[in-house]
């Protein structure tokens, strides 16, 4: 192992062959072989003490400005021995592994971000298809709702339904709950808001059909007065609208 010895005055008394190879041969005092930034670390141990200590120090390398080392220091008969183990090679390997890991994580994060965006887009498109706006005539439109009524789904459906209502002059807009499953509280409140906005835009109440007993309980429990008209079926509405 590379080591050097020095006395209580900081004068170097011996340099091992391996230490000369790493630090050079013309070393006279301790500051010649320890970087000034690391020297304050060493000062508490420059006077004789019992036992030994270990610390991390930047040595002045013969071929390198800094040589990071694990240093083990002990005193005996007013002579201190410093054994130092260079960490450069080990640190370089660890740094290379760390850089490679960071690159992998960055690549993985980007791939996950892309997949997340694609998934969010697919969910948004699926939600839009779960409530298509279908014009039946110039004055009538039909919106069948599919699947569970959730807040996220109703936000997407609300956006494209209101765009369609704004572009046309519909007197009757019919919503069908026949193909819906579970109705969440927040989804139901969003549905109520949509009905209110449609009524505000065209002045007419929304017509609702396909209401199951479980739907009716949810409507009464969470939405209160829905201010809508109930119809038995689309066929019945079309039959009534015929001259």
Beta strands, then each sheet from edge to edge (+ up, - down):
strand 1: 3-7
strand 2: 12-15
strand 3: 52-59
strand 4: 67-76
strand 5: 79-86
strand 6: 134-135
strand 7: 140-149
strand 8: 172-183
strand 9: 207-209
strand 10: 229-231
sheet 1: 2+ 1- 5+ 4- 3+
sheet 2: 6+ 7- 8- 9- 10-
end
